[in-house]
């Protein structure tokens, strides 16, 4: 959101007083709390508070003192631990213009800078868990993001320097979801590389990546759609058309919702859906899917493109399987004529011609009496 460029002095004084009142009861994160209550930018409130506070000489050059509220510089109690003595670290009184932490057993020669730790932790939160920070319309400074450390971190372990830290994240739903998404991405990538060399292993990885996804009711999801396409292809190759139909149908629905019906992924999913129905013997359903496929390809590639004509040829074969021999012969003959004219010398023309000859032989063997057109 946009903030006014100037505020009247009485508003500024009121805000500063509210921060002072909050600090009087040692309220944690007073600046951020007041800023949120009054719908203000926390950085602006901090600027007013800093300006209203008369600096002492030994604090004038301190970045920590001028950058953050003293109570906001420190992390929540008992969150910080020492890597060497494994004990919680406690806050120290400001010394030499620095707010810091010290081990309970004083295993460190001097306190470690609290502002630097807050900056390191805040940057990690902004990178890995930005959604817990309420948006103010402006970038959040790391030390203000660190105020929320207790919401996503179970432990912060500090080494010799403020940047030598290890973060132990809480298993929050958001972070758990991010972890699961990462694992699914890795499984799908591994399966893609194994589809030719080890299809059974690839299929297992894809099943794992789709664990908990009901293809009949699951919402559109790009990663799930990609995994479903790969799984449908594998199931078709491995001779399981029923399973291929299930995942191809989800992939088609999902990709159309995500990208539209003429996107290459949607075309690929629709082709798999139609091919799986052919393999399962569902020729009526396959016929309608192939007609839809031909329309979408014609929209993107043109009515005379090779893929469009190849789909028409496949539709003719499905018509023949349905018993519509004459319609199949007519469609296939017209497709061959167009393909030979638009794509001279293409090997697909010869394949289409062989299919047409086979349909003629089947009709002759069955004694069909079709009226030639």
N, C-alpha and C positions, 0 to 999 in steps of 0.2 A: 504494500500500500504506500501511497505518497504521504509524506509528512510536511506540515507547514515549514517554511524556511525561517520564520521568526515567531517567537512566543512572547507574550507580555510578561513583564517582570514578576507580577503577582503569581502567575502560573508557575514560573520557574521557582520562586521562593516556596510555594506550596509543595512542589514536588521534592525539593531539597529537604524540607521539613519532614515530609513523610518518610524519606529514606533515613533521616536522623532518628525519627521515632522508632523505626523498625530496627535500626542498629542498637538502640538503647536497650531493647529486650534481646539483643544478640540473635536477631532473626537471620537465618542463613539465606544468602543471595538477596539482600535487601534491594539493591539497585534493580535487578531483573524483576523481582516481584512487584515493585512499585511501577516499573515501566509497563509491565503487562496489565496491571490493574487500571492504569490510566491510558492504555493504548498508545504508548510512546516507544520510540526507538531506544533500547537499553544503552546504546553508545552515547546518545544525546543526553540521557539522564546522568550517565557517568561523567560526562563533560561538565554538566551543571554542578554536580556534587564536588568534583575536583576543583572547579573554579571557586566554589563557595568556601572551600576549606583552605585556610592560610597555610601554605607549605612551610615547613621548617628547613633550614639549610641542609641538614644531613639527608633529607628526603628529596631535595630538588632534582637530583640527577638519577633518581631511581626509576627504572622502567616499570617495575612491579607496582610501585606506589602510585604512579600516575596512570597506569593502564587499567587497574582493576580495584574494585572494592576489596579491602583487606579480608572480609569474610568470604568474598568470592574467589580470592586467590587460593585459599585452602580447599582441598577436596573434603568430602564428607568423612566424618570420624571413622576410624577402624578400616578404611578402605585401602590405605597405603601400608605396604609391608617391605621390610628390608630383605634383599636377596642374600645378605651375608649371615645375619643372625636370625632370619626368619620371624622376626617379631614385628608387631605393628609399629609404625612410625608416628610420632606425636608432633604437634605444632610447637614451634619455638617462638619466643617473643622476638619481635623485629630487632635485628642487630645489624649494624653497618648498612642501614637502609634496605635490608633484605629480609623478607618473611621466608621462613624455611621449616624443614622437618629434621628431626633428629631421632635416632634409634633409642629405644628404651634402655639398652645396655651401652649406649654411646660407643658403638663400634666404629663410628665414623669420626674422623678428626675435626670436621666442622659440619654444620647443618647444610642440607641440600636445598637449593633454591625452589621455593614453592611455586612462584610464578612460572618458572620454566617447566616444571612438571605439569602445571595446569595447561600450559600452552601445548605440550606434547600430547596429553590425554585429550584435550579439546580437538586437536587436529584429527586424531584417530576417530573420535565420535562423529565429526563432520564428514569424514570419509566413509565410514562403515555403517553408521546409524543416523543419518541426517534427518530421518523422518520424525525423530523424537523431539526435534527442535521446532518450536513454534515459529512460523515464518513471520518476519516483520517487514518484508519487502526490501531488505538490505542484507548483505552478507553478515553472518554471525561471527564475531571474533572467537578464536579458540578458547580464551579464558572464560567466556560466557557459555560456550558449549560444555566446558568441563563441569559446570554447575550440575549438569544432568548425569554425571558419571555413575552415581549410585543406581540409576534406573537401568543401566545396561551393563555395568561392570560389577563383578563379584569381588575382584581383587586387582590391585595394581602393585606389581613388584618392582622395586627400584634398585638399580645397580649402582655403579660408581658415579654416573652422571645423570642429569635429569632426562636425557634422551635414551638412556639405557634402561628401558622399562619393558616389562612383560604384562600384557593385559589379559585377564581372565574374564571372558564375556559371560553374562548371564544367558541362560537358555530362554530368552524371551521369544514369543511367537514370531516377531519380525525377524530376529537373527536366526532362529531355527528355520524359518522359511527361506532366508537367503542361503543358509547352508545346504538345505535340501535342493534348492534350485541349482547350486553349483555342482552338487553330486549328479543331478540329472543331466546337466549339460555334459559333464565328463563321460557319463555312461553312453549318451547318444553319440558323442564324437567317437568313442571307442567302437561302438557298434557299427558306425558308418565305415570305419576302416577294416572291420572284420567281415563285412557282408559276403565277400567273395572267398576269402581264405578260410573262415570258420563261421559259417552261417548259423550253426546251433548256438555257439557262444554269443554271437551278435544278437540272436533272438532272445536269449536270456537277459542280456543287458538291456534290451529294449523293454522287455516285460518289467524289469526292475525299475526302469525310468518312468514307466507308466503305472507303477503300483499306486493303488488308491484312486485311479482315474476311471470312472465309469463312462465308457464311450457313448452310452445311450443318453446320458444326462449332463456330462461334463461341459463347462463353458469353453468357448474358444480360447486357445492358449498357443502361442507360436511354437514353444518347445515341444509341447504334447503333440501338436499337429505334425511336426517334423518327425518325431519318434513314431507316430502312427503311420505315416507314409512309408517309412523304412520297414516297419513291422508288417504292413500289408504286402509289400513287395516280397519280403522273405517268406511269409506264409504262403503266398502264391507260388513261389519257387519250390517250396518244400511240400507242396501238395495239400495245403489246408485252406481251400477256398472259403469255407464258412468263416474262419477266423479272419481271413483277409477282407471279407466283406464288412465285418464288424468294424475293423480299424480304418478301412478305406472310407466308410461312410462317415465316421467321426472326422477323419482328416479333411474330407470334402466340405463338410459343414463348417469346420473350424477355419479352414483357409478362406472360404468364401466370406465368412464373417470378418476375418482379419484383413483380407486383401482384395476382395471382390471376385466375381466369377471368372474373369478373363486373365487373372494373374497366373504366371507359369506354374506356381505351386498348386493353385486351384485346378488348373488344367491337368496337372499330373495326378492329383488325387482323384479327380473325376474319371480319368482313364483307368486307374487302378480299380476303382469301384465297378466300372463297367466290365473290365476284364475278369474280375473275380466272379461276377454274376454269370458270365459265359462259362467259366470253368466249373461253376456249381450247377450249371444246367438251367439257370433262370433266364431263359432267352427273352422273354417278354420284357422283364425289367432291364436287361442289358440293351435291348433295342432302344428303349426310351433314353437311357443314359448315353448311348452312342450318338443319338440324334442331338441331344443337348450338347455333347462334346463337340460335334461338328459345327454347331452354330457358334459356340464360343471361339473355336479356332478360326472360323471364317471371319469373325469380327476382328480378330487381332492380326491374323496372317493373310487374310484374303480368301475369297471363295475358290480360287484356283491354286492355292498353295498346295504343296505336296502333302502336308499333314492333313489338310482339309479333305483332299481327295482320298487319302489312305483311310481316313475315318469313314468316309462314305463306302469304301470298298468293304471295310469290316462290318458296317451296318448291313450291307447286302448279304454277307455270309450269315449274319444273325437271322435275317429274314428267311434265308434258305433253311436254317435250323428250325424255324417256326413253321415251316411247311409252305411258305409263300414263295414258291419257286419262280413263278413268272415275274413277280415284283423284284425278286432278288436278281434275276438275269437282266432285267431292264436297267435297274440301278447300276449294276456292275458294268454292263456294256457301255452305258453313258459315261461312267466314271473313267473307264479305260480310254475312251475316245478323247475326253478332255485331258487326261493325264498325258497321253501320247502327244497331244498338240502342245500343251504347256510345258512339258518336261521331256523333250525328245531324248531318247537314249537312256532314260532312267531305268534301272533294273526292276523297279517296282511294277512297271507296266507289264513285264513278262510274268511276274508272279500273279498279278491280277488276272491276266489272260488264262493262266493255268487253272486258277480257281473257277473262272467262268466255264472252261471246258469240263471241269469236274462236275459242276452243277448240271450241265447239259447231259453228261453221262449218267448221273444219278436219276435225272428225269426219264431218260430213255430206258434205264434198267427197271425203273418202277412202272413203266408204261404210262407215264403221264401224257395226257393229251391237252397241251396248252395251246391257246390260240396265239400265234405269233403276232407281234405288234411292230 
